[in-house]
Structure formats: C-alpha cells, structure tokens
Amino acid sequence: MNRLPQHLLWMLFFLFIVSTSCNTDLDISSSVAGDKYNSDLQTKNASARVASKPNILLILVDDLGLDASPCYAEGTEKPYMPNLSSLCANGLVFDNVWANPSCSPSRAAILTGRYGFRTGVRDILDVIPLSEKSIYDFMKDNASEEYNQALIGKWHLAGPSNGNRRSPNLMGVPYYSGLLKGSVPEYDRWWRVENGKPSTSEVYATTKITNDAIEWLDDQKEEKPWFLWLSYNAPHTPFHFPDPSLHNQGQLPEDPISIKNNPRPYFMAMLEAMDTEMGRLLNSLSAETRRNTTIIFLSDNGTDAKVVQAPYKRTRAKRTLFQGGIHVPMIVSGHGVQRVGQRERAMVNVTDVFATIADIAGSGVSKIHDSQSFKGLLSSSGASRRKYNYTEIYSIGTGIGNERNSGWTIRNDKYKLIAYENCRRQFYDLRNDPYERRNLLRSNLKPVQASALNELINEANRLRGLPMCNTGT
C-alpha cells in the first residue's frame, strides 16, 4: 500500500483539530443557548403559573345601603369615597343585588352558598353548623389550583357565647384574624382573635383589620394565587368620630350626646375612614398583583335606620324585607372584568358569591346549592341570569325583632312578594314602584298581576318545600 506523504498527513491532522475545535465551540454555544432558552421558558412558565388563575379579594362591608353608596342614585348625602368610586369607574356596577336584612344570615349565605332556612342561620344570634361546607373547604377540594386563603375582619357566625367553638378555623379557614362577634364596644378597644388566640387591640378596628390584611398579603408567595375575604365591621354602630386623618367630615363634636342627636356625619366619617384604609390596602399591592386580582365589593345589608336616607324610610331600612333593608351595592373590578364602566341589571343574590368565587378559581362549577355564578356577566350582559331572587329574616324569640317583621320575600324581574309569619302579605311592582309605595293587594289585581302573584307563591312553595300562609293581606 502506498503511504501518504508526510506533509499531507500533517495537513489532515490540522484540519481534524480545527474541525473538532469548531464542533466543540458549536456544542458549547448550543448548550449555552439551550440553557438560556430553558431558563426563559421556565420564567415564562412561572409567570404563566402566577397569571393562570387570578387572586380573589372579597371586600364585605357592614350596613352600607344604596343611599350612602357613591355609585348609586339613592340618597342625597354621599361620603367622599374615592377608592370605591374608582372601583365603580373601572369595574361593573350591579343594580339588583339582594342580601339578607341583617349581618349573620348574609355572611352564612356567602360562606355556604345556601339560604338561611337550609343552614339555620336566619338571624343575628344564630350559629353556623359545623356540618356546613364552606367556600374555603370547597376551594381547597375543587379549585383548579391551590389557593392560599384567609378571612380577616368580622365573623359574626359564632352566636352570642360560643366563642372559638364556632371559629372560622373550624369552618375551613386556614388563617383568621378579627372580631368573632357582630360589633365592637369601642372601635379603639376591642377583642381580637387570631387563629383562636384572643387579645385586646387598641388600634382603630378599621385600621387594624387593614394592617392584618396587608401583612397577610405581604406573606403570600407569587407562585400561588390567593383568596382573601376582607370583612370590615364599619360602618356598623357604635357611631363615633374616627381620626381626622382618615376622613373629610371636618371637626365634629366627639361627645356621646352630639353623636346620638346627629349620627349621620359620624356614619359618613366612618365610611370615609374605611375607604381610606381600603385604598391603603389596594395601594400595597404591586401593579402586577393588582392586574391579576378580581375585586368583589359588597355590603351585607341595608343602612341602619338611625342614618338611612330617602327614598327609604326608617321603618324600611336594615332588618326589614323592604328594599331599604335588602337591596345592596355590589361592584366587581379588576381581572376578568371586560365591561368596564358599565352597569348590570340582572338579579344577583348574596348566595351567588360562593359559586362565583369557585368559578373564578377554575372549579368548573357555575351553579351549586342556592348559588349561581355571575362570572359570565363580567364579560357579557347576555350571560345567563336568575329568574327569581329570594331572601328572609326571622326574629321570633330573639328579643331583637318580632313576628311582625319575620318572614321572607321573593321577586321576579318585575314583581315582589313579601310574606310575613303572621300571614300578612304585600305585593309590589318594582319596575314602576321601586321604593314600594303601593301595595297592590289593597285593590283588585289585574289578570297579569294575579298571574305574577301566583307564580311567585308557587316558586316560593317549591323552593322552601312549605306552603305559604295564604290568609290576610
């Protein structure tokens, strides 16, 4: 065999080295590019995980009716609430939301998605049964991603003396801080409970609740979405003079006689203080977190009779089945709200918050128990809606109310029936008489009215499983 000349062997060896070197460089550069690509992909995936399901912030306030809400036409005196007004301008305002006429039943309805006659929580002294499955339990078992969850603020489902035996932690709430009872003796000195541990707080209640919420939110890791129920006890009594830095009502007399004789400015100051603190909490969120958060603002019942404004009467305010007691403000803003700056007339019930939160969290459930999700309305006015709305109040034997005001009410898109335990009934055309001035049962009903009355009676009987008392008007 002829051997290659030595100079050719050296040339081939040189080309081999160069080729190997080039391939090594290529492999290294490809490896670096791959690492960078994988790193970028991981970053994008992490961001996608953060944004895949939104955070949910439910803000429930206490005793705020339409007459004192900036976003509604009722009432002539309005508090200065720029943060709530901003939610309205940048969100969807609901015009036909019903709650219960008092605190505890509305809270139980949100917590369980069930009416009070099912849970047994029908008045403010009733206790939530531990057998009820809460939205926190449901989210843990059914949300498409694991949510960090908390309830901070007013609970009012433990009854007058049950204390921690009916604490939020026993209803599936992983973290709780706030007041277990319905009100505080003083806003600057009150009994605070954190995950079962009681202590005395001397920080203004609205401020402390906000501080606790901000602290909890600061502890949340970005890889998990969160659900926070922020439950203010303001503007529930006792009416008082908050720190002037929190409101715009000016200098008011602080003595009890002045407050008792003219409580409305103090009520307004309490609302403004709450709005200030709510704004502080919202401003504590980063821009990215705020964009990825759905905010639901809602009241638990209408305005207290001591401070209610026209068109509502004092005898038709909180703790009554009239519109002044059950027709409440609700605004939804933030992530998923496409109908920005619009209003929605569809009927919504306080129970519907349960299914809506679960729906937003990706549970795949839009109807459960007595709860129907209104998530679809955030993007389309033609989304499915309730055909009937229902609520109730029972005060018998509590020493707070009496048989005369105890009962239930049901409505469709036009008509409303109120049925009391003592067999009285009232029937109104809400479309033409939204503030219930004329009881249609005081005169002969037109055929269309009689048909609507029978429709409502039949639906109530079906829903409650009990025939209504049908004597008297």
Secondary structure, DSSP 8 states (H G I E B T S, - for coil): -----HHHHHHHHHHHHHHHHHHHHHHHHHHHHHHHHHHHHHHHHHHHHHHHS-EEEEEEESS--GGG-TTSSS-S-----HHHHHHHHTEEEEEEEE--SSHHHHHHHHHHSS-HHHHS--STT-B--TTS--HHHHHHHH-SS--EEEEEEE---BTTT-GGGG-GGGGT-SSEEEESSS--SBTTBEEEEETTEEEEE-S-HHHHHHHHHHHHHHT--TTS-EEEEEE--TT-SS-----GGG-SS-----SHHHHHHS-HHHHHHHHHHHHHHHHHHHHHS-HHHHHTEEEEEEESS---TTT--TTS-GGGSTTSSSHHHHEEEEEEEETT--STTEEEEEEEETTHHHHHHHHHTT-S-SEETTEE--GGGGT-TTS---S-EEEEE--TTSSSS-TTT-EEEEE-SSEEEEEETTS-EEEEETTT-TT----GGGS---HHHHHHHHHHHHHHHHHHSS----S--
